Amino acid sequence: MTKGISRRAALGAIGAGSAGLAMTAAGAQEMGPVAPPSTVSDPPRDFGPDGAPNVYFWDADVIAVDPAFNGLAQPNAPVQRLWTGALWAEGPAWSSVGKYLVFSDIPNNRQIRWLEDDGHVSVMRYPSNNSNGNSFDWQGRQLSCEHLTRRVVRYELDGSVTILADRYEGMRFNSPNDIVAAKDGSYWFTDPPYGGQLYEGAVGAPGGPTNPDGLINQRLGQPPEIGDAMREMETATYRIAPDGTIARVVGQDLVPDPNGLALSPDETTLYIASTGPGPGDGGVGGEGNIFAFDVTPEGEAVNGRIFTDCVVGGVKCGPDGLAIDVFGNVWSSSNAGRNVGYNGVTCWSPDGRLLGRVRLPEVCGNLCFGGPKRNRLFMAGSQSLYAVYTATQGAGAA
């Protein structure tokens, strides 16, 4: 402490300096960063560990649309590519006990683990039955949705596997996609048809909706028990009660082709992403909207409405995976196709107002909050894993 300056005055000076820094950062955000190059620059920005420094308060690819986003984003944190090498990365979930991230590489039929301590990446589970969405429940058990076997499983703490759901009213599911655990011990999951294709699962038996002419040999490269199933049901969203009872809570008449889903921090609102048509769909399929439903104490989903159409600047940023922060904001992965600069993540307030975006050089399939403080946003791009630190925390168990 400098002689002659009181502790109160010194703290005041430090506070003023911090405020000035915040104002400078905010001003830079409003003016728009000049450097570094963004995902729409030529040549493209290098997100990798050997790329040029890229943080200039703010990262050029962390964009505040609403001033409220400045309180959620971290101004001096870069968007980083942690790993690449997947064919289609999906379903990231954070293990708070193990301090690792697990995510799926669906076409390669494996689950991959990224370690927080040293960034080591390895295959955690192979084969994974073309698993898609993963999560952890409030007891720390991993939950996985499997395309190939058309089921939802739970990996128990002793290493055994429990089948939570594989049929509804005697019929096989299409291909469970994403799952979220509630505090009451129930699980909510979606069942679109995307696993009914060669690339991410198995085409149905000849004569069924996904293989009507029987020209595709659905048994090639598959275990002998795979190949007889056909698509039997509509797309829908389900709830597994604590006693194991399965209920269809949202049908395709309300949310066609449901994909990612999430619960609000108080678990009174269910969000469901509705994506495009899949194998065997007879209708137009989903239109890339996010729906919201009120959740009753009995576990029903009522009062459905469109939360957002995910249109940003006239561009459809199709949703896929969803994550919720502790303030109730909805973070959605964005698939804008070839509209470079719109792929990545969109962030929406609880009332459906666009707050900000994170741009990635790839389509983002799914996302989750993680890290020891749960303040790091992990994003599964089409072939890579990305992350950025935030000023908020994720809600939920995983």
Beta strands, then each sheet from edge to edge (+ up, - down):
strand 1: 62-64
strand 2: 80-84
strand 3: 89-95
strand 4: 100-105
strand 5: 110-115
strand 6: 121-125
strand 7: 131-136
strand 8: 142-146
strand 9: 151-155
strand 10: 161-165
strand 11: 167-168
strand 12: 171-172
strand 13: 179-181
strand 14: 187-191
strand 15: 236-240
strand 16: 246-251
strand 17: 258-263
strand 18: 269-274
strand 19: 289-295
strand 20: 301-308
strand 21: 311-312
strand 22: 315-316
strand 23: 318-324
strand 24: 330-335
strand 25: 344-348
strand 26: 354-359
strand 27: 364-370
strand 28: 376-381
strand 29: 384-389
sheet 1: 1+ 26- 25+ 24- 23+
sheet 2: 2+ 29- 28+ 27-
sheet 3: 3+ 4- 5+ 6-
sheet 4: 7+ 8- 9+ 10-
sheet 5: 11+ 12-
sheet 6: 13+ 14- 15+ 16-
sheet 7: 17+ 18- 19+ 20-
sheet 8: 21+ 22-
end
